[in-house]
């Protein structure tokens, strides 16, 4: 990996990238990643989103076991990766990595590496965190449809408070509590939160429904933890 550039691992959730399979959205995110890749090493993990949940639901309904359901979800994430790679054209790595070693080998100057899920039992949150740790990335960006980490699920609790900055340890406590409540969804899954605690990786959870905002974060020459309206920093540093 090129250490003279800032290496960034970015998780783009399907809820913002492939909603309604709008080609223009793929092209807009591709343009942002294309521009950023001229100065920084970018590795993207794409989520599965609602499409994956629908396929998994159908698989369970016909009697599929959970491992099979996971494999189906992984295939959906890889389809999203292929669509984004197609939008990037020659600026994307030509192959979609299926594991962390392949992702590392695919890194080339000026090329965006894009991948989906890896193995049953891991969400793409966890994949992005493990990949960032493996590649010793400078920053992990979780690009989602909410503007950061809250004390509880803001969709279910109107009194939820947003954090500008949070430690990995506190994040684990919050996501474990959120995940235990029916109908609630945490911004980072518990496995990914544990990985972030282990590797002490600076991470930004942000509302990236506007591709321009994502580009502004990824293009920064220096990683700063100043509060931003559309995100939460997860960091061990004060």
SERO-4910 file (N, C-alpha, C, O; in steps of 0.05 Angstrom, whole numbers):
BEGIN
 pado doro    nc1    nc2    nc3   cac1   cac2   cac3    cc1    cc2    cc3    oc1    oc2    oc3
  Unk    A     17    -24      0      0      0      0     18     25      0     39     25     13
  Unk    A      9     45    -14     25     70    -16     22     86     10      1     96     15
  Unk    A     44     87     25     42    102     50     48    131     47     46    147     66
  Unk    A     56    140     23     60    168     18     33    182     12     32    206      8
  Unk    A     12    166     10    -15    177      8    -31    170     33    -23    151     47
  Unk    A    -52    184     38    -70    177     60    -87    153     50   -101    156     30
  Unk    A    -86    131     64   -102    108     57   -129    109     71   -129    113     96
  Unk    A   -150    106     57   -177    108     68   -193     83     61   -194     76     38
  Unk    A   -206     71     81   -225     50     76   -253     62     80   -258     74    101
  Unk    A   -270     59     61   -296     72     61   -318     51     58   -318     36     38
  Unk    A   -337     51     76   -361     34     73   -383     51     63   -391     70     77
  Unk    A   -393     45     39   -416     60     29   -440     41     30   -441     21     17
  Unk    A   -459     48     47   -482     30     51   -500     32     27   -503     53     15
  Unk    A   -513     10     21   -530      8     -2   -554     28      0   -564     36    -21
  Unk    A   -562     35     24   -585     52     28   -580     80     16   -600     93      8
  Unk    A   -555     88     13   -549    114      0   -539    111    -28   -543    128    -45
  Unk    A   -526     89    -34   -514     85    -60   -533     75    -81   -536     86   -102
  Unk    A   -547     53    -74   -563     39    -94   -593     41    -90   -608     24   -100
  Unk    A   -602     61    -75   -630     64    -70   -645     68    -97   -638     86   -113
  Unk    A   -664     50   -102   -679     50   -127   -662     45   -152   -671     49   -175
  Unk    A   -637     36   -147   -619     31   -169   -617     54   -189   -618     50   -213
  Unk    A   -614     78   -179   -612    102   -195   -584    104   -207   -565    108   -192
  Unk    A   -581    102   -233   -554    103   -245   -540    129   -239   -515    130   -236
  Unk    A   -555    151   -237   -542    177   -232   -528    177   -205   -507    190   -203
  Unk    A   -539    163   -185   -526    163   -159   -499    148   -161   -480    157   -149
  Unk    A   -499    126   -175   -474    111   -178   -453    129   -192   -430    130   -184
  Unk    A   -462    144   -212   -444    161   -227   -433    184   -210   -410    191   -212
  Unk    A   -450    195   -193   -442    217   -175   -421    208   -155   -401    221   -150
  Unk    A   -427    185   -142   -407    174   -123   -381    166   -137   -359    170   -127
  Unk    A   -384    155   -162   -360    148   -177   -343    172   -183   -318    171   -181
  Unk    A   -355    194   -190   -340    219   -196   -325    229   -172   -302    237   -174
  Unk    A   -338    227   -148   -324    236   -123   -300    218   -118   -279    227   -112
  Unk    A   -304    191   -120   -283    173   -114   -260    175   -135   -237    173   -128
  Unk    A   -267    180   -159   -247    184   -181   -229    208   -174   -205    206   -177
  Unk    A   -241    229   -165   -226    253   -159   -208    249   -135   -184    256   -135
  Unk    A   -219    237   -114   -203    232    -89   -180    213    -94   -159    216    -82
  Unk    A   -185    193   -112   -164    172   -116   -139    183   -129   -118    170   -130
  Unk    A   -140    208   -140   -116    219   -152    -96    227   -131    -72    230   -136
  Unk    A   -105    231   -106    -87    239    -84    -86    219    -61    -66    218    -46
  Unk    A   -106    202    -59   -108    184    -36   -114    156    -45   -126    151    -66
  Unk    A   -105    136    -29   -112    108    -35   -139    103    -23   -143    105      1
  Unk    A   -158     94    -40   -186     91    -31   -194     61    -35   -191     50    -57
  Unk    A   -204     49    -14   -215     22    -16   -244     24     -7   -249     34     16
  Unk    A   -263     16    -23   -292     18    -17   -304     -9    -12   -299    -28    -27
  Unk    A   -320    -11      9   -336    -34     14   -365    -26     11   -374     -7     24
  Unk    A   -380    -39     -6   -408    -33    -11   -426    -51      5   -421    -75      8
  Unk    A   -447    -39     17   -467    -55     32   -488    -67     14   -488    -63    -10
  Unk    A   -506    -82     27   -527    -96     12   -554    -82     14   -569    -82     -5
  Unk    A   -559    -70     37   -583    -54     41   -609    -70     39   -610    -94     44
  Unk    A   -630    -56     31   -657    -67     30   -659    -91     11   -673   -110     16
  Unk    A   -645    -90    -12   -646   -112    -31   -636   -138    -18   -648   -159    -21
  Unk    A   -613   -136     -3   -603   -159     11   -623   -170     31   -627   -194     34
  Unk    A   -635   -151     46   -654   -160     66   -678   -174     54   -689   -193     65
  Unk    A   -687   -164     31   -710   -177     17   -703   -205      7   -719   -223     10
  Unk    A   -679   -208     -5   -670   -234    -14   -667   -253     10   -675   -277      8
  Unk    A   -655   -243     31   -651   -260     55   -678   -268     67   -681   -291     75
  Unk    A   -697   -250     67   -724   -256     77   -737   -278     61   -749   -296     71
  Unk    A   -734   -276     34   -745   -296     17   -732   -323     20   -745   -344     20
  Unk    A   -705   -322     24   -690   -347     29   -699   -361     54   -703   -385     55
  Unk    A   -703   -345     75   -712   -357    100   -740   -369     97   -747   -390    108
  Unk    A   -757   -355     81   -784   -364     77   -786   -391     63   -804   -407     67
  Unk    A   -766   -397     46   -766   -422     32   -749   -444     47   -746   -466     37
  Unk    A   -739   -437     71   -726   -456     87   -696   -456     86   -683   -475     96
  Unk    A   -683   -436     75   -654   -435     74   -642   -431    102   -654   -417    119
  Unk    A   -619   -443    107   -605   -440    132   -592   -412    133   -590   -399    112
  Unk    A   -582   -404    156   -571   -377    159   -545   -373    144   -540   -351    135
  Unk    A   -529   -394    141   -505   -391    125   -511   -385     96   -499   -368     84
  Unk    A   -531   -400     86   -540   -395     58   -550   -367     55   -544   -353     36
  Unk    A   -566   -358     75   -576   -330     75   -553   -310     74   -555   -290     60
  Unk    A   -532   -315     90   -509   -298     90   -496   -297     62   -488   -275     53
  Unk    A   -493   -320     50   -480   -320     23   -497   -305      3   -486   -291    -14
  Unk    A   -523   -306      5   -540   -291    -13   -536   -261     -8   -533   -246    -27
  Unk    A   -535   -253     17   -529   -225     23   -503   -215     12   -500   -193      2
  Unk    A   -482   -233     14   -456   -226      4   -457   -221    -26   -444   -203    -36
  Unk    A   -472   -238    -40   -474   -235    -70   -486   -208    -77   -478   -196    -96
  Unk    A   -506   -199    -61   -519   -174    -67   -499   -151    -63   -497   -132    -79
  Unk    A   -483   -152    -41   -463   -131    -37   -442   -131    -60   -433   -109    -67
  Unk    A   -436   -154    -71   -417   -155    -93   -429   -144   -119   -415   -133   -135
  Unk    A   -455   -148   -122   -468   -136   -145   -467   -106   -144   -461    -92   -164
  Unk    A   -471    -95   -120   -469    -66   -117   -441    -56   -122   -436    -35   -133
  Unk    A   -421    -72   -114   -393    -66   -119   -388    -65   -149   -374    -47   -159
  Unk    A   -399    -85   -163   -394    -85   -192   -407    -62   -206   -396    -51   -225
  Unk    A   -431    -54   -197   -444    -30   -209   -428     -5   -205   -424     11   -223
  Unk    A   -417     -2   -180   -400     22   -175   -375     21   -191   -366     41   -202
  Unk    A   -363     -3   -194   -339     -6   -210   -345      1   -239   -328     13   -253
  Unk    A   -368     -7   -249   -375     -1   -276   -378     29   -280   -371     40   -301
  Unk    A   -389     43   -260   -392     72   -262   -364     86   -262   -361    107   -274
  Unk    A   -345     74   -248   -318     85   -247   -302     78   -272   -283     92   -279
  Unk    A   -310     57   -286   -296     50   -311   -267     43   -306   -261     28   -288
  Unk    A   -248     54   -322   -220     47   -319   -207     57   -294   -185     49   -287
  Unk    A   -221     74   -278   -210     84   -253   -215     64   -230   -205     69   -208
  Unk    A   -230     43   -235   -234     22   -215   -215     -1   -219   -207     -7   -242
  Unk    A   -208    -15   -198   -193    -40   -201   -210    -59   -217   -234    -61   -212
  Unk    A   -199    -73   -236   -215    -90   -255   -229   -113   -242   -249   -123   -253
  Unk    A   -219   -123   -219   -232   -145   -206   -244   -137   -179   -234   -119   -166
  Unk    A   -266   -151   -172   -278   -146   -146   -266   -166   -126   -271   -190   -128
  Unk    A   -250   -156   -107   -237   -175    -87   -258   -190    -71   -280   -179    -65
  Unk    A   -252   -215    -65   -270   -231    -48   -259   -236    -21   -272   -250     -4
  Unk    A   -235   -226    -15   -224   -229     12   -204   -206     16   -199   -190     -2
  Unk    A   -193   -204     40   -176   -182     47   -149   -183     33   -139   -162     25
  Unk    A   -138   -206     29   -113   -208     15   -115   -199    -14    -98   -185    -24
  Unk    A   -137   -207    -27   -142   -198    -55   -145   -168    -56   -135   -155    -75
  Unk    A   -158   -156    -36   -161   -127    -35   -134   -113    -33   -130    -93    -47
  Unk    A   -117   -124    -16    -90   -112    -13    -74   -114    -39    -61    -95    -46
  Unk    A    -76   -136    -52    -61   -140    -77    -72   -123   -100    -58   -118   -119
  Unk    A    -97   -115    -98   -110   -100   -119   -103    -70   -119   -108    -56   -138
  Unk    A    -90    -60    -97    -85    -32    -94    -64    -23   -115    -42    -34   -117
  Unk    A    -72     -2   -130    -54     10   -150    -58     40   -148    -80     50   -142
  Unk    A    -37     56   -154    -40     85   -153    -62     94   -173    -62     86   -196
  Unk    A    -80    111   -163   -100    122   -180   -124    104   -185   -143    112   -199
  Unk    A   -124     79   -174   -146     61   -178   -162     58   -152   -151     57   -130
  Unk    A   -188     56   -155   -206     52   -131   -212     23   -129   -222     11   -148
  Unk    A   -205     11   -107   -212    -17   -102   -240    -19    -89   -245     -5    -70
  Unk    A   -257    -35   -101   -285    -37    -91   -291    -66    -86   -285    -84   -102
  Unk    A   -303    -72    -63   -310    -99    -56   -336    -99    -40   -345    -79    -30
  Unk    A   -347   -123    -37   -371   -127    -21   -365   -143      4   -344   -140     16
  Unk    A   -383   -161     11   -379   -178     34   -358   -199     29   -349   -203      7
  Unk    A   -351   -213     51   -329   -232     50   -337   -260     59   -334   -279     44
  Unk    A   -348   -262     82   -354   -288     93   -379   -288    110   -386   -267    122
  Unk    A   -393   -310    112   -417   -311    129   -411   -303    158   -390   -309    168
  Unk    A   -430   -290    170   -427   -281    198   -415   -254    201   -414   -244    224
  Unk    A   -407   -242    179   -395   -215    180   -412   -195    164   -419   -201    141
  Unk    A   -420   -173    176   -433   -152    161   -412   -136    146   -388   -140    151
  Unk    A   -421   -119    127   -401   -103    113   -389    -81    132   -368    -71    126
  Unk    A   -403    -75    154   -390    -58    174   -365    -71    184   -343    -59    185
  Unk    A   -367    -97    191   -344   -111    201   -323   -115    180   -299   -112    186
  Unk    A   -331   -120    155   -312   -123    133   -296    -98    130   -271    -99    127
  Unk    A   -309    -75    130   -295    -49    126   -276    -44    149   -253    -35    144
  Unk    A   -284    -50    174   -266    -46    197   -242    -65    196   -219    -56    201
  Unk    A   -246    -90    190   -224   -110    188   -205   -102    165   -181   -104    168
  Unk    A   -217    -94    143   -200    -87    120   -183    -62    126   -159    -62    120
  Unk    A   -195    -43    139   -180    -19    147   -157    -26    166   -136    -15    164
  Unk    A   -163    -44    185   -142    -52    203   -120    -67    188    -96    -62    193
  Unk    A   -127    -85    171   -108   -101    156    -90    -84    138    -66    -89    136
  Unk    A   -102    -63    126    -87    -46    108    -73    -23    123    -59     -7    110
  Unk    A    -77    -21    149    -67      1    165    -76     28    154    -60     46    151
  Unk    A   -101     29    148   -112     54    137   -111     77    157   -110     72    181
  Unk    A   -110    101    146   -109    125    163   -137    132    173   -140    145    194
  Unk    A   -157    124    158   -184    132    164   -204    112    153   -201    101    131
  Unk    A   -225    106    169   -248     90    160   -272    109    160   -278    122    180
  Unk    A   -285    111    138   -309    127    135   -333    109    131   -334     94    112
  Unk    A   -353    111    149   -377     96    145   -398    115    134   -410    131    149
  Unk    A   -403    113    109   -421    131     94   -449    119     95   -455     98     83
  Unk    A   -467    132    109   -493    122    114   -514    143    110   -509    165    100
  Unk    A   -539    138    120   -561    157    116   -568    172    141   -588    186    142
  Unk    A   -552    168    162   -556    183    187   -532    200    193   -510    194    184
  Unk    A   -536    221    208   -514    241    212   -497    236    236   -488    255    249
  Unk    A   -492    211    242   -473    205    264   -484    184    284   -503    171    279
  Unk    A   -470    183    306   -477    164    328   -493    179    349   -486    201    358
  Unk    A   -515    166    357   -533    178    377   -533    160    402   -524    137    402
  Unk    A   -543    171    424   -544    157    449   -564    133    447   -562    114    463
  Unk    A   -583    135    429   -601    113    423   -611    117    394   -603    137    381
  Unk    A   -627     99    384   -636    101    356   -654    125    353   -676    126    365
  Unk    A   -645    146    338   -662    170    336   -688    166    322   -707    182    324
  Unk    A   -690    144    307   -716    138    293   -737    128    313   -761    129    308
  Unk    A   -727    117    335   -745    106    356   -747    123    381   -766    121    396
  Unk    A   -727    140    386   -726    155    410   -721    185    404   -699    192    397
  Unk    A   -742    201    406   -739    230    400   -720    245    419   -712    268    413
  Unk    A   -713    233    441   -695    246    460   -666    238    456   -648    247    471
  Unk    A   -660    223    435   -633    214    429   -615    238    425   -622    257    412
  Unk    A   -590    236    435   -571    258    433   -548    249    415   -537    227    418
  Unk    A   -541    267    396   -519    261    378   -492    268    390   -489    288    404
  Unk    A   -472    251    385   -445    255    395   -428    268    372   -430    259    349
  Unk    A   -412    288    379   -393    298    360   -368    280    359   -356    277    338
  Unk    A   -361    269    382   -338    251    384   -345    230    405   -358    236    425
  Unk    A   -335    205    401   -341    184    419   -318    164    419   -305    160    399
  Unk    A   -313    151    442   -292    131    443   -302    105    434   -327    100    436
  Unk    A   -285     87    424   -294     60    416   -308     45    439   -327     31    434
  Unk    A   -298     48    464   -310     34    486   -338     43    491   -356     27    496
  Unk    A   -343     70    490   -370     80    494   -388     72    471   -412     66    475
  Unk    A   -377     71    447   -392     62    423   -403     34    427   -426     28    421
  Unk    A   -385     16    437   -393    -12    441   -417    -13    460   -436    -28    455
  Unk    A   -416      2    482   -438      1    501   -464     11    489   -485      0    494
  Unk    A   -462     31    472   -486     42    459   -498     23    439   -522     18    439
  Unk    A   -481     12    421   -492     -5    400   -502    -31    412   -521    -42    401
  Unk    A   -490    -41    433   -501    -66    445   -528    -61    457   -546    -78    455
  Unk    A   -532    -38    469   -558    -31    481   -579    -27    459   -602    -36    461
  Unk    A   -571    -13    437   -590     -8    415   -598    -34    402   -622    -39    396
  Unk    A   -578    -52    397   -584    -77    382   -602    -95    398   -615   -113    386
  Unk    A   -604    -92    424   -621   -109    441   -650   -100    440   -667   -115    450
  Unk    A   -656    -77    429   -683    -66    428   -696    -73    402   -685    -66    381
  Unk    A   -719    -86    402   -733    -94    377   -739    -69    360   -749    -49    370
  Unk    A   -733    -71    335   -739    -50    316   -718    -28    314   -720    -11    297
  Unk    A   -698    -29    332   -678     -8    332   -654    -18    315   -649    -42    313
  Unk    A   -639      2    305   -615     -5    289   -593     14    296   -596     38    296
  Unk    A   -570      3    302   -547     19    309   -532     28    284   -533     15    264
  Unk    A   -517     50    286   -502     60    263   -478     44    256   -468     44    233
  Unk    A   -468     28    275   -445     10    271   -452    -16    285   -461    -15    308
  Unk    A   -447    -38    272   -455    -63    285   -434    -71    307   -412    -61    306
  Unk    A   -442    -87    327   -425    -93    350   -397   -104    342   -377    -98    355
  Unk    A   -396   -122    322   -371   -134    315   -352   -112    304   -328   -111    312
  Unk    A   -362    -95    287   -345    -73    277   -336    -55    299   -313    -46    299
  Unk    A   -354    -49    318   -346    -32    341   -323    -45    357   -305    -30    366
  Unk    A   -324    -71    360   -302    -85    375   -276    -83    359   -254    -80    371
  Unk    A   -277    -85    333   -253    -83    316   -241    -55    319   -217    -52    322
  Unk    A   -258    -35    319   -249     -7    322   -235     -3    349   -216     11    351
  Unk    A   -246    -16    369   -234    -14    396   -206    -28    396   -187    -18    408
  Unk    A   -205    -50    382   -180    -66    381   -157    -51    367   -135    -50    376
  Unk    A   -164    -39    344   -143    -28    327   -140      2    331   -121     15    320
  Unk    A   -158     14    347   -156     43    353   -155     60    327   -139     78    325
  Unk    A   -172     53    308   -173     66    282   -192     90    283   -215     88    291
  Unk    A   -182    113    273   -200    136    271   -222    131    250   -216    122    228
  Unk    A   -247    135    258   -270    129    242   -290    152    242   -294    164    263
  Unk    A   -301    157    219   -322    177    218   -348    164    208   -348    153    186
  Unk    A   -369    165    224   -396    157    215   -410    182    206   -413    201    221
  Unk    A   -418    183    181   -429    208    170   -453    203    151   -456    182    139
  Unk    A   -469    224    149   -490    225    130   -478    232    103   -470    255     98
  Unk    A   -477    212     85   -464    216     59   -484    214     36   -477    206     14
  Unk    A   -509    221     41   -529    220     20   -522    240     -2   -530    237    -25
  Unk    A   -508    261      6   -497    280    -14   -468    272    -20   -451    275     -3
  Unk    A   -463    262    -44   -435    253    -50   -414    274    -46   -391    268    -40
  Unk    A   -422    300    -50   -403    322    -47   -392    322    -18   -368    327    -15
  Unk    A   -408    318      2   -399    317     29   -379    295     34   -359    299     48
  Unk    A   -384    272     22   -365    250     25   -338    258     12   -317    252     24
  Unk    A   -339    270    -10   -315    279    -24   -299    299     -7   -274    298     -6
  Unk    A   -313    317      7   -300    337     23   -284    324     46   -262    332     53
  Unk    A   -296    303     57   -282    288     79   -258    273     69   -236    275     80
  Unk    A   -262    259     47   -240    241     37   -217    257     25   -195    247     23
  Unk    A   -222    281     16   -202    297      3   -184    312     23   -164    324     15
  Unk    A   -191    312     48   -175    327     68   -146    317     68   -140    293     69
  Unk    A   -128    336     68    -99    329     70    -92    319     97    -75    302    100
  Unk    A   -105    330    118    -99    322    145   -125    313    158   -146    324    153
  Unk    A   -123    292    174   -147    282    188   -150    298    214   -134    297    232
  Unk    A   -172    313    215   -178    329    239   -204    319    251   -221    308    238
  Unk    A   -206    322    277   -229    312    292   -248    334    300   -263    332    319
  Unk    A   -246    357    286   -264    379    292   -293    370    287   -299    356    268
  Unk    A   -312    379    304   -340    371    301   -351    379    274   -345    401    264
  Unk    A   -366    361    262   -380    368    237   -409    361    240   -417    342    254
  Unk    A   -426    377    227   -455    375    231   -466    348    222   -487    339    232
  Unk    A   -453    336    202   -464    312    190   -450    286    197   -451    267    183
  Unk    A   -436    286    221   -422    262    228   -413    261    257   -414    280    272
  Unk    A   -402    237    264   -391    232    291   -363    219    287   -361    200    273
  Unk    A   -343    230    301   -317    217    301   -316    196    323   -324    200    346
  Unk    A   -305    173    316   -300    151    335   -269    151    337   -256    143    318
  Unk    A   -259    158    360   -230    160    363   -222    156    392   -237    162    411
  Unk    A   -198    146    396   -186    142    423   -172    168    431   -165    171    455
  Unk    A   -168    186    412   -153    211    418   -172    232    429   -195    234    421
  Unk    A   -161    248    447   -177    270    458   -175    295    441   -187    315    448
***
